[in-house]
Amino acid sequence: MIIFGLFAGFAAAFAFLCVLINLAALALPVWVASSVFFFLEKSGEGLIGAGVLGLVAGAATYFVGVITCARAPSRALSLLIALIFAIPAGAAGYHVGSGLSRLVFIAPVLQQCGASLTVIFVFILCWRRLSPMGNSPPDIQGKRAAKSAASILDAEFTEVPNRCRATPLLIDADNKI
């Protein structure tokens, strides 16, 4: 029973870390959502209305960022949008890593190393989330996409070979095939 408890504890800690790191990678939309919520709540809006509008503002920020990063006309603009999202994520990752490493490590040097590794991990996670095909040049992406689209079209509109066409059935006098 103790071994099961240890495995369950490690699984819960891993799930908690995954949630924390994924939330840190969404730092800019979470900040926008919380800012809109607090502004509307202080200006007299009810808690439910401010919460719904805050969630809508945060989701809109995330989806507009992802779509603009994917549809940017130039690679430089796409990288700039990804940086706008990744830098606050790195800052949030530092605070997550700093808090968690204070629980694990006693030496301040090891605490800063843990926080720095978390910054790098969260920055890369946010960067990859926004630009998943950012590693290859755009002309290679276009050639791959055109080639795969052409092969799909060729496979879809090819002519049926002769051996697949239906042949008339020959029926003899006893109505047997």
LOVOLO-496994 format. One record per atom (N, C-alpha, C): x, y, z; residue number from 1; atom name; chain. Coordinates in Angstrom, 3 decimals, m for minus. Each point is the difference from the previous one (the first is absolute). Last residue first. Layout:
BEGIN
R         x         y         z  seq  atom  mol
R         X         Y         Z  NUM    CA    A
...
//
This chain:
BEGIN
R         x         y         z  seq  atom  mol
R   m25.491   m18.652   m62.930  177     N    A
R     1.108     0.879    m0.391  177    CA    A
R     1.203    m0.806    m0.388  177     C    A
R    m5.319    m1.263    m0.474  176     N    A
R     1.152    m0.154     0.897  176    CA    A
R     1.130     0.903    m0.522  176     C    A
R    m4.539    m1.014    m1.888  175     N    A
R     0.148     1.151     0.888  175    CA    A
R     1.078    m0.184     1.042  175     C    A
R    m1.007    m2.885    m3.847  174     N    A
R    m0.568    m0.400     1.287  174    CA    A
R     0.053     1.106     1.034  174     C    A
R     1.858     0.507    m4.441  173     N    A
R    m1.439    m0.252    m0.127  173    CA    A
R    m0.643    m0.384     1.318  173     C    A
R     4.410     2.953     0.371  172     N    A
R    m0.372    m1.059    m0.941  172    CA    A
R    m1.514    m0.250     0.063  172     C    A
R     3.199     4.496     0.920  171     N    A
R    m0.983    m0.893     0.615  171    CA    A
R    m0.382    m1.052    m1.038  171     C    A
R     3.985     3.907     1.115  170     N    A
R    m0.488    m0.950    m0.989  170    CA    A
R    m0.914    m0.997     0.698  170     C    A
R     1.481     5.346     1.132  169     N    A
R    m0.100    m1.383     0.437  169    CA    A
R    m0.549    m0.864    m1.133  169     C    A
R     3.006     4.673    m0.377  168     N    A
R    m1.360    m0.569    m0.027  168    CA    A
R     0.028    m1.467     0.405  168     C    A
R     3.539     3.518     1.999  167     N    A
R    m0.190    m0.779    m1.233  167    CA    A
R    m1.391    m0.602     0.017  167     C    A
R     2.698     4.482     2.469  166     N    A
R    m0.961    m1.105     0.089  166    CA    A
R    m0.124    m0.680    m1.362  166     C    A
R     4.550     2.464     1.651  165     N    A
R    m1.317     0.308    m0.552  165    CA    A
R    m0.891    m1.230     0.058  165     C    A
R     4.699     0.229     1.283  164     N    A
R    m0.963     0.279     1.057  164    CA    A
R    m1.394     0.265    m0.537  164     C    A
R     3.941    m0.779    m2.736  163     N    A
R    m0.291    m1.226     0.730  163    CA    A
R    m1.025     0.225     1.111  163     C    A
R     1.709     3.635    m2.736  162     N    A
R    m0.923    m0.888    m0.705  162    CA    A
R    m0.377    m1.217     0.828  162     C    A
R     1.376     4.596     2.560  161     N    A
R     0.599    m0.934    m0.955  161    CA    A
R    m1.039    m0.960    m0.589  161     C    A
R    m0.926     5.101     1.655  160     N    A
R    m0.135    m1.363     0.494  160    CA    A
R     0.624    m0.945    m1.020  160     C    A
R     1.671     5.141     0.724  159     N    A
R    m1.006    m0.783    m0.707  159    CA    A
R    m0.014    m1.427     0.528  159     C    A
R     1.321     4.411     3.014  158     N    A
R     0.534    m0.891    m1.031  158    CA    A
R    m1.117    m0.825    m0.604  158     C    A
R     0.034     3.538     3.662  157     N    A
R    m0.623     0.170    m1.299  157    CA    A
R     0.602    m0.875    m1.094  157     C    A
R     1.447     0.016     4.700  156     N    A
R    m1.438     0.148     0.073  156    CA    A
R    m0.661    m0.012    m1.384  156     C    A
R     4.752    m0.184     0.733  155     N    A
R    m0.616    m1.240     0.457  155    CA    A
R    m1.516     0.090    m0.038  155     C    A
R     2.515     3.825    m1.078  154     N    A
R     0.222    m1.041    m1.003  154    CA    A
R    m0.683    m1.300     0.406  154     C    A
R    m0.073     3.571     3.062  153     N    A
R    m0.867     0.269    m1.145  153    CA    A
R     0.163    m1.066    m1.079  153     C    A
R     2.820    m0.228     3.716  152     N    A
R    m1.378    m0.279     0.419  152    CA    A
R    m0.950     0.222    m1.167  152     C    A
R     4.490     1.084    m0.626  151     N    A
R    m0.163    m1.451     0.043  151    CA    A
R    m1.408    m0.372     0.448  151     C    A
R     1.162     4.561    m0.071  150     N    A
R    m0.066    m0.540    m1.360  150    CA    A
R    m0.192    m1.511     0.020  150     C    A
R     0.627     2.223     4.099  149     N    A
R    m1.309     0.332    m0.552  149    CA    A
R    m0.143    m0.556    m1.412  149     C    A
R     4.130    m0.493     2.136  148     N    A
R    m0.993    m0.864     0.627  148    CA    A
R    m1.393     0.298    m0.530  148     C    A
R     3.535     2.687    m1.573  147     N    A
R     0.198    m1.376    m0.429  147    CA    A
R    m1.053    m0.918     0.604  147     C    A
R     0.103     4.519     1.317  146     N    A
R    m0.468    m0.115    m1.380  146    CA    A
R     0.126    m1.435    m0.490  146     C    A
R     1.663     0.994     4.280  145     N    A
R    m1.458     0.112    m0.009  145    CA    A
R    m0.544    m0.163    m1.414  145     C    A
R     4.674     0.073     0.568  144     N    A
R    m0.573    m1.204     0.607  144    CA    A
R    m1.522     0.036    m0.063  144     C    A
R     2.313     3.785    m1.490  143     N    A
R     0.196    m1.114    m0.922  143    CA    A
R    m0.603    m1.283     0.552  143     C    A
R    m0.075     3.849     2.755  142     N    A
R    m0.892     0.151    m1.145  142    CA    A
R     0.129    m1.145    m0.981  142     C    A
R     2.955     0.194     3.677  141     N    A
R    m1.360    m0.300     0.445  141    CA    A
R    m0.964     0.070    m1.167  141     C    A
R     4.384     1.312    m0.771  140     N    A
R    m0.079    m1.458     0.129  140    CA    A
R    m1.397    m0.398     0.457  140     C    A
R     0.958     4.567    m0.256  139     N    A
R    m0.099    m0.571    m1.346  139    CA    A
R    m0.046    m1.521     0.045  139     C    A
R     0.492     2.587     4.086  138     N    A
R    m1.344     0.015    m0.575  138    CA    A
R    m0.082    m0.621    m1.389  138     C    A
R     3.651    m1.710     3.699  137     N    A
R    m0.256     1.200    m0.783  137    CA    A
R    m1.357    m0.054    m0.690  137     C    A
R     0.786    m2.578     4.669  136     N    A
R     0.373    m0.156    m1.398  136    CA    A
R    m0.332     1.274    m0.765  136     C    A
R    m0.935    m0.302     4.699  135     N    A
R     1.388    m0.400    m0.182  135    CA    A
R     0.412    m0.105    m1.458  135     C    A
R    m4.512     1.056     1.968  134     N    A
R     0.927     1.115    m0.079  134    CA    A
R     1.436    m0.391    m0.278  134     C    A
R    m4.640    m2.162     0.643  133     N    A
R     0.817    m0.270    m1.179  133    CA    A
R     1.036     1.092    m0.183  133     C    A
R    m3.058     0.118     3.696  132     N    A
R     0.462    m1.389    m0.040  132    CA    A
R     0.853    m0.322    m1.214  132     C    A
R    m1.496     4.344     2.899  131     N    A
R     0.522    m0.225    m1.346  131    CA    A
R     0.531    m1.428    m0.107  131     C    A
R    m2.326     1.362     3.962  130     N    A
R    m0.430     1.029    m0.951  130    CA    A
R     0.496    m0.262    m1.411  130     C    A
R     1.184    m2.911     3.551  129     N    A
R    m1.455     0.002    m0.064  129    CA    A
R    m0.481     1.014    m1.029  129     C    A
R     4.595    m0.305     1.045  128     N    A
R    m0.433    m1.122    m0.838  128    CA    A
R    m1.517    m0.049    m0.125  128     C    A
R     1.852     3.264     2.858  127     N    A
R     0.474     0.241    m1.366  127    CA    A
R    m0.492    m1.097    m0.941  127     C    A
R    m0.779    m0.509     4.612  126     N    A
R    m0.866     1.034    m0.565  126    CA    A
R     0.386     0.290    m1.449  126     C    A
R     2.724    m3.019     2.309  125     N    A
R    m1.350    m0.550    m0.116  125    CA    A
R    m0.952     1.009    m0.635  125     C    A
R     4.383     1.384     1.047  124     N    A
R    m0.015    m0.891    m1.170  124    CA    A
R    m1.387    m0.592    m0.206  124     C    A
R     0.592     2.631     3.821  123     N    A
R     0.185     0.828    m1.194  123    CA    A
R    m0.066    m0.850    m1.262  123     C    A
R    m0.061    m2.201     4.154  122     N    A
R    m1.285     0.658    m0.269  122    CA    A
R     0.100     0.880    m1.240  122     C    A
R     3.978    m2.138     1.475  121     N    A
R    m0.997    m0.995    m0.388  121    CA    A
R    m1.328     0.652    m0.380  121     C    A
R     3.488     2.702     1.721  120     N    A
R     0.343    m0.504    m1.337  120    CA    A
R    m1.069    m0.969    m0.494  120     C    A
R    m0.429     1.607     4.390  119     N    A
R    m0.171     1.086    m0.966  119    CA    A
R     0.244    m0.502    m1.409  119     C    A
R     0.918    m2.934     3.517  118     N    A
R    m1.436     0.121    m0.228  118    CA    A
R    m0.304     1.123    m0.990  118     C    A
R     4.427    m0.582     1.429  117     N    A
R    m0.396    m1.112    m0.872  117    CA    A
R    m1.493     0.039    m0.305  117     C    A
R     1.665     3.122     3.058  116     N    A
R     0.489     0.291    m1.350  116    CA    A
R    m0.362    m1.109    m0.976  116     C    A
R    m0.994    m0.561     4.594  115     N    A
R    m0.852     1.042    m0.574  115    CA    A
R     0.425     0.321    m1.426  115     C    A
R     2.662    m3.032     2.411  114     N    A
R    m1.318    m0.582    m0.270  114    CA    A
R    m0.947     1.002    m0.631  114     C    A
R     4.193     1.551     1.424  113     N    A
R     0.166    m0.917    m1.138  113    CA    A
R    m1.336    m0.639    m0.378  113     C    A
R     0.158     2.690     3.849  112     N    A
R     0.071     0.818    m1.217  112    CA    A
R     0.200    m0.865    m1.244  112     C    A
R     0.010    m2.169     4.157  111     N    A
R    m1.322     0.582    m0.220  111    CA    A
R    m0.012     0.834    m1.275  111     C    A
R     4.079    m1.758     1.524  110     N    A
R    m0.820    m1.033    m0.630  110    CA    A
R    m1.423     0.501    m0.252  110     C    A
R     2.873     2.848     2.305  109     N    A
R     0.526    m0.185    m1.361  109    CA    A
R    m0.823    m1.047    m0.741  109     C    A
R    m0.879     0.871     4.614  108     N    A
R    m0.536     1.020    m0.909  108    CA    A
R     0.492    m0.145    m1.439  108     C    A
R    m0.621    m4.158     3.546  107     N    A
R     1.000     0.990    m0.409  107    CA    A
R    m0.600     1.010    m0.988  107     C    A
R    m2.653    m3.646     1.498  106     N    A
R     0.322     0.846     1.145  106    CA    A
R     0.952     1.116    m0.420  106     C    A
R    m3.986    m2.894    m2.900  105     N    A
R     1.422     0.236     0.262  105    CA    A
R     0.194     0.926     1.194  105     C    A
R    m4.476    m1.343    m1.326  104     N    A
R     0.833    m1.177    m0.234  104    CA    A
R     1.439     0.212     0.460  104     C    A
R    m3.499     3.382     0.176  103     N    A
R    m0.517    m1.160     0.729  103    CA    A
R     0.959    m1.186    m0.057  103     C    A
R     0.893     3.928    m2.416  102     N    A
R     0.167     0.294     1.440  102    CA    A
R    m0.540    m1.143     0.849  102     C    A
R    m0.563    m0.085    m4.692  101     N    A
R     1.357    m0.383     0.390  101    CA    A
R     0.298     0.364     1.449  101     C    A
R    m4.214     1.170    m1.935  100     N    A
R     0.132    m1.452     0.146  100    CA    A
R     1.404    m0.408     0.429  100     C    A
R    m0.909     4.603    m0.802   99     N    A
R    m0.807    m0.500     1.117   99    CA    A
R     0.159    m1.488     0.215   99     C    A
R     2.161     1.981    m3.691   98     N    A
R     0.570     0.503     1.244   98    CA    A
R    m0.770    m0.521     1.210   98     C    A
R    m1.610    m0.965    m4.357   97     N    A
R     1.217    m0.753     0.314   97    CA    A
R     0.639     0.440     1.298   97     C    A
R    m3.748     2.411    m1.571   96     N    A
R    m0.401    m1.382     0.303   96    CA    A
R     1.219    m0.820     0.422   96     C    A
R     0.823     4.321    m1.485   95     N    A
R    m0.636     0.024     1.316   95    CA    A
R    m0.504    m1.379     0.410   95     C    A
R     1.919     0.511    m4.296   94     N    A
R     0.999     0.264     1.032   94    CA    A
R    m0.623    m0.034     1.387   94     C    A
R    m2.822    m0.360    m3.739   93     N    A
R     0.743    m1.236     0.248   93    CA    A
R     1.084     0.181     1.044   93     C    A
R    m2.372     3.753    m1.527   92     N    A
R    m0.862    m0.823     0.862   92    CA    A
R     0.687    m1.319     0.334   92     C    A
R     2.234     2.735    m3.006   91     N    A
R    m0.040     0.657     1.311   91    CA    A
R    m0.876    m0.784     0.980   91     C    A
R     0.130    m1.467    m4.470   90     N    A
R     1.277    m0.248     0.661   90    CA    A
R     0.051     0.631     1.380   90     C    A
R    m3.709     0.890    m2.685   89     N    A
R    m0.036    m1.400     0.438   89    CA    A
R     1.297    m0.368     0.706   89     C    A
R    m0.372     4.247    m2.036   88     N    A
R    m0.738    m0.080     1.276   88    CA    A
R    m0.112    m1.436     0.520   88     C    A
R     2.200     0.376    m4.150   87     N    A
R     0.733     0.726     1.045   87    CA    A
R    m0.788     0.053     1.314   87     C    A
R    m1.865    m1.958    m4.059   86     N    A
R     0.966    m0.848     0.697   86    CA    A
R     0.742     0.728     1.123   86     C    A
R    m3.297     2.084    m3.043   85     N    A
R    m0.632    m0.979     0.882   85    CA    A
R     1.030    m0.741     0.856   85     C    A
R     1.480     3.145    m3.137   84     N    A
R    m0.930     0.733     0.862   84    CA    A
R    m0.691    m0.947     0.970   84     C    A
R     2.788    m1.817    m3.363   83     N    A
R     0.755     0.578     1.109   83    CA    A
R    m0.901     0.771     0.963   83     C    A
R    m1.893    m1.760    m3.938   82     N    A
R     0.368    m1.098     0.902   82    CA    A
R     0.797     0.520     1.191   82     C    A
R    m1.048     3.061    m3.362   81     N    A
R    m1.218    m0.384     0.723   81    CA    A
R     0.298    m1.131     0.978   81     C    A
R     3.480     1.305    m2.839   80     N    A
R    m0.301     1.066     0.942   80    CA    A
R    m1.241    m0.330     0.830   80     C    A
R     1.237    m2.891    m3.526   79     N    A
R     0.925    m0.122     1.125   79    CA    A
R    m0.254     1.075     1.056   79     C    A
R    m2.490     0.227    m3.965   78     N    A
R    m0.379    m1.205     0.737   78    CA    A
R     0.902    m0.196     1.224   78     C    A
R     1.069     3.427    m3.001   77     N    A
R    m1.203     0.346     0.763   77    CA    A
R    m0.486    m1.185     0.834   77     C    A
R     3.610    m0.723    m2.905   76     N    A
R     0.404     0.908     1.079   76    CA    A
R    m1.197     0.394     0.860   76     C    A
R    m0.606    m2.587    m3.952   75     N    A
R     0.540    m0.802     1.088   75    CA    A
R     0.394     0.876     1.190   75     C    A
R    m3.963     1.518    m3.337   74     N    A
R     1.446    m0.177    m0.014   74    CA    A
R     0.432    m0.809     1.219   74     C    A
R    m4.620     0.809    m0.849   73     N    A
R     0.528     0.051    m1.365   73    CA    A
R     1.509    m0.177    m0.068   73     C    A
R    m3.469    m2.237     3.687   72     N    A
R     0.811     1.203    m0.192   72    CA    A
R     0.614    m0.001    m1.397   72     C    A
R    m2.972    m3.325     2.395   71     N    A
R    m0.334     0.645    m1.278   71    CA    A
R     0.830     1.248    m0.281   71     C    A
R     0.492    m2.645     4.060   70     N    A
R    m0.028    m0.983    m1.076   70    CA    A
R    m0.202     0.642    m1.373   70     C    A
R    m0.081     2.665     3.920   69     N    A
R     1.340    m0.581    m0.135   69    CA    A
R     0.042    m0.991    m1.157   69     C    A
R    m4.114     1.887     1.159   68     N    A
R     0.863     1.004    m0.630   68    CA    A
R     1.411    m0.537    m0.174   68     C    A
R    m3.097    m2.739     2.227   67     N    A
R    m0.386     0.152    m1.413   67    CA    A
R     0.897     1.018    m0.695   67     C    A
R     0.616    m0.656     4.636   66     N    A
R     0.345    m1.221    m0.733   66    CA    A
R    m0.308     0.153    m1.488   66     C    A
R    m1.224     3.567     2.896   65     N    A
R     1.452    m0.170    m0.071   65    CA    A
R     0.406    m1.208    m0.814   65     C    A
R    m4.562     0.706     0.859   64     N    A
R     0.489     1.017    m0.935   64    CA    A
R     1.517    m0.111    m0.138   64     C    A
R    m2.014    m2.784     3.170   63     N    A
R    m0.320    m0.428    m1.361   63    CA    A
R     0.440     1.020    m1.046   63     C    A
R     0.674     1.017     4.651   62     N    A
R     0.739    m1.202    m0.394   62    CA    A
R    m0.265    m0.363    m1.464   62     C    A
R    m2.422     3.603     1.864   61     N    A
R     1.431     0.329    m0.096   61    CA    A
R     0.794    m1.200    m0.476   61     C    A
R    m4.553    m0.643     0.915   60     N    A
R     0.190     0.760    m1.237   60    CA    A
R     1.465     0.373    m0.189   60     C    A
R    m1.216    m2.098     4.000   59     N    A
R    m0.071    m0.947    m1.121   59    CA    A
R     0.200     0.722    m1.321   59     C    A
R    m0.199     2.691     3.844   58     N    A
R     1.192    m0.857     0.020   58    CA    A
R     0.018    m0.990    m1.148   58     C    A
R    m3.831     2.735     0.548   57     N    A
R     1.154     0.820    m0.386   57    CA    A
R     1.287    m0.833    m0.023   57     C    A
R    m3.947    m2.065     1.548   56     N    A
R    m0.103     0.265    m1.436   56    CA    A
R     1.202     0.807    m0.482   56     C    A
R    m0.389    m0.769     4.616   55     N    A
R     0.321    m1.237    m0.721   55    CA    A
R    m0.055     0.187    m1.509   55     C    A
R    m1.336     3.630     2.673   54     N    A
R     1.432    m0.248     0.154   54    CA    A
R     0.433    m1.261    m0.729   54     C    A
R    m4.581     1.012     0.194   53     N    A
R     0.689     0.902    m0.920   53    CA    A
R     1.523    m0.139     0.100   53     C    A
R    m2.625    m2.507     3.006   52     N    A
R    m0.250    m0.458    m1.371   52    CA    A
R     0.734     0.884    m1.001   52     C    A
R     0.209     1.264     4.527   51     N    A
R     0.711    m1.261    m0.237   51    CA    A
R    m0.177    m0.494    m1.418   51     C    A
R    m2.384     3.805     1.420   50     N    A
R     1.423     0.318    m0.123   50    CA    A
R     0.808    m1.267    m0.276   50     C    A
R    m4.598    m0.544     0.844   49     N    A
R     0.212     0.723    m1.254   49    CA    A
R     1.463     0.324    m0.232   49     C    A
R    m1.170    m1.990     4.099   48     N    A
R    m0.228    m0.935    m1.099   48    CA    A
R     0.249     0.672    m1.346   48     C    A
R     0.293     2.599     3.988   47     N    A
R     1.070    m0.988    m0.078   47    CA    A
R    m0.171    m0.933    m1.187   47     C    A
R    m2.059     4.960    m0.408   46     N    A
R    m0.115    m1.126     0.923   46    CA    A
R     1.127    m1.004    m0.203   46     C    A
R     0.586     5.309    m1.004   45     N    A
R    m0.575    m1.191    m0.637   45    CA    A
R    m0.060    m1.123     1.042   45     C    A
R     2.027     4.407     0.755   44     N    A
R    m1.386    m0.209     0.384   44    CA    A
R    m0.672    m1.189    m0.660   44     C    A
R     4.737     1.664    m0.106   43     N    A
R    m0.845     1.040    m0.584   43    CA    A
R    m1.487    m0.252     0.245   43     C    A
R     3.459    m3.039     1.453   42     N    A
R     0.160     1.265     0.732   42    CA    A
R    m0.914     1.089    m0.548   42     C    A
R     0.083    m4.169    m2.206   41     N    A
R    m0.525    m0.214     1.340   41    CA    A
R     0.093     1.284     0.831   41     C    A
R     1.894    m0.123    m4.341   40     N    A
R    m1.463    m0.004    m0.059   40    CA    A
R    m0.621    m0.169     1.382   40     C    A
R     4.711    m0.176    m0.328   39     N    A
R    m0.474     1.320    m0.427   39    CA    A
R    m1.524     0.055     0.001   39     C    A
R     2.090    m4.144     0.910   38     N    A
R     0.125     0.931     1.118   38    CA    A
R    m0.471     1.399    m0.373   38     C    A
R    m0.069    m3.329    m3.421   37     N    A
R    m0.876    m0.369     1.112   37    CA    A
R     0.071     1.029     1.121   37     C    A
R     2.984     0.434    m3.610   36     N    A
R    m1.363     0.365    m0.394   36    CA    A
R    m0.975    m0.316     1.130   36     C    A
R     4.397    m1.364     0.675   35     N    A
R    m0.073     1.460    m0.018   35    CA    A
R    m1.399     0.478    m0.375   35     C    A
R     0.957    m4.635    m0.162   34     N    A
R    m0.108     0.477     1.384   34    CA    A
R    m0.075     1.519     0.064   34     C    A
R     0.569    m1.992    m4.263   33     N    A
R    m1.277    m0.418     0.588   33    CA    A
R    m0.158     0.528     1.424   33     C    A
R     4.116     0.714    m2.200   32     N    A
R    m1.057     0.798    m0.620   32    CA    A
R    m1.352    m0.341     0.632   32     C    A
R     3.645    m2.602     1.356   31     N    A
R     0.137     1.363     0.505   31    CA    A
R    m1.093     0.902    m0.574   31     C    A
R     0.276    m4.360    m1.609   30     N    A
R    m0.480    m0.022     1.385   30    CA    A
R     0.094     1.396     0.610   30     C    A
R     1.760    m0.636    m4.373   29     N    A
R    m1.463    m0.055     0.032   29    CA    A
R    m0.578    m0.032     1.404   29     C    A
R     4.758     0.022    m0.297   28     N    A
R    m0.587     1.215    m0.558   28    CA    A
R    m1.525    m0.066    m0.062   28     C    A
R     2.519    m3.848     1.535   27     N    A
R     0.054     1.138     0.915   27    CA    A
R    m0.673     1.238    m0.567   27     C    A
R     0.635    m5.045    m1.102   26     N    A
R    m1.120     0.847    m0.431   26    CA    A
R    m0.048     1.286     0.821   26     C    A
R     3.212    m3.338     0.893   25     N    A
R     0.180     0.224    m1.435   25    CA    A
R    m1.120     0.861    m0.565   25     C    A
R    m0.178    m1.388     4.508   24     N    A
R     1.053     1.005    m0.156   24    CA    A
R     0.241     0.299    m1.481   24     C    A
R    m3.008    m3.425     1.094   23     N    A
R    m0.567     1.307     0.326   23    CA    A
R     1.040     1.110    m0.123   23     C    A
R     1.448    m4.412    m0.620   22     N    A
R    m0.882     0.389    m1.099   22    CA    A
R    m0.681     1.334     0.273   22     C    A
R     2.677    m1.808     3.388   21     N    A
R     0.839     0.407    m1.127   21    CA    A
R    m0.860     0.390    m1.197   21     C    A
R    m2.183    m1.652     3.885   20     N    A
R     0.689     1.260     0.284   20    CA    A
R     0.798     0.498    m1.192   20     C    A
R    m2.092    m4.245    m0.282   19     N    A
R    m0.993     1.072     0.002   19    CA    A
R     0.677     1.353     0.241   19     C    A
R     2.708    m3.815     0.287   18     N    A
R    m0.456     0.191    m1.380   18    CA    A
R    m1.010     1.138    m0.095   18     C    A
R     1.463    m1.318     4.280   17     N    A
R     1.054     0.701    m0.738   17    CA    A
R    m0.406     0.256    m1.446   17     C    A
R    m2.902    m2.582     2.647   16     N    A
R     0.026     1.378     0.488   16    CA    A
R     1.052     0.817    m0.740   16     C    A
R    m0.183    m4.603    m0.840   15     N    A
R    m1.173     0.664    m0.591   15    CA    A
R    m0.049     1.464     0.426   15     C    A
R     3.343    m2.654     1.941   14     N    A
R     0.265     0.186    m1.428   14    CA    A
R    m1.160     0.708    m0.688   14     C    A
R    m0.522    m1.198     4.496   13     N    A
R     0.992     1.076    m0.120   13    CA    A
R     0.318     0.281    m1.461   13     C    A
R    m2.836    m3.630     0.947   12     N    A
R    m0.674     1.263     0.311   12    CA    A
R     0.965     1.177    m0.129   12     C    A
R     1.774    m4.308    m0.508   11     N    A
R    m0.901     0.295    m1.111   11    CA    A
R    m0.725     1.324     0.218   11     C    A
R     2.721    m1.643     3.464   10     N    A
R     0.818     0.441    m1.125   10    CA    A
R    m0.866     0.355    m1.207   10     C    A
R    m2.203    m1.797     3.740    9     N    A
R     0.559     1.316     0.327    9    CA    A
R     0.853     0.551    m1.126    9     C    A
R    m1.658    m4.387    m0.344    8     N    A
R    m1.100     0.959    m0.147    8    CA    A
R     0.482     1.417     0.310    8     C    A
R     3.030    m3.514     0.689    7     N    A
R    m0.265     0.171    m1.437    7    CA    A
R    m1.117     1.016    m0.240    7     C    A
R     0.927    m1.124     4.469    6     N    A
R     1.131     0.714    m0.593    6    CA    A
R    m0.222     0.250    m1.489    6     C    A
R    m3.175    m2.600     2.298    5     N    A
R    m0.066     1.399     0.423    5    CA    A
R     1.136     0.824    m0.573    5     C    A
R     0.024    m4.651    m0.667    4     N    A
R    m1.075     0.615    m0.784    4    CA    A
R    m0.133     1.480     0.336    4     C    A
R     2.964    m2.482     2.561    3     N    A
R     0.537     0.167    m1.356    3    CA    A
R    m1.053     0.639    m0.906    3     C    A
R    m1.271    m1.170     4.347    2     N    A
R     0.896     1.155     0.041    2    CA    A
R     0.568     0.269    m1.385    2     C    A
R    m2.653    m3.781     0.694    1     N    A
R    m0.811     1.181     0.000    1    CA    A
R     0.864     1.257     0.000    1     C    A
//
